[in-house]
Amino acid sequence: MLDGAFLSHVLLWLIGVMALGATVLTIGALFSMGRTSYRKD
């Protein structure tokens, strides 16, 4: 079960999930930074 093809697929999925999470967090951070300039406390 733990052959080279399986490990390469797991590594590829792990990189994909990390990239997707980083993209979502980056968009969220930029959105929240953009919203703070309009807020008047």
C-alpha positions in Angstrom: 0.0 0.0 0.0 2.8 2.5 0.8 4.5 2.4 -2.5 6.0 5.3 -4.4 2.8 6.2 -6.4 0.7 6.4 -3.2 3.2 8.6 -1.4 3.5 10.9 -4.4 -0.3 11.3 -4.5 -0.4 12.0 -0.8 2.3 14.6 -1.2 0.5 16.2 -4.1 -2.8 16.4 -2.2 -1.0 17.8 0.8 0.6 20.5 -1.3 -2.7 21.3 -3.0 -4.6 21.6 0.3 -1.8 23.8 1.8 -1.9 26.0 -1.3 -5.7 26.3 -1.2 -5.7 27.2 2.5 -3.0 29.8 1.9 -5.0 31.3 -0.9 -8.2 31.5 1.2 -6.3 33.0 4.1 -4.6 35.5 1.9 -7.9 36.7 0.4 -9.4 36.9 3.8 -6.5 38.9 5.2 -6.6 41.4 2.2 -10.4 41.7 2.5 -10.2 42.4 6.3 -7.4 44.9 5.7 -9.4 46.7 3.1 -12.5 46.9 5.3 -10.6 48.5 8.2 -9.9 51.7 6.2 -13.7 52.3 5.8 -14.5 51.8 9.5 -14.8 54.9 11.7 -14.8 54.0 15.3 
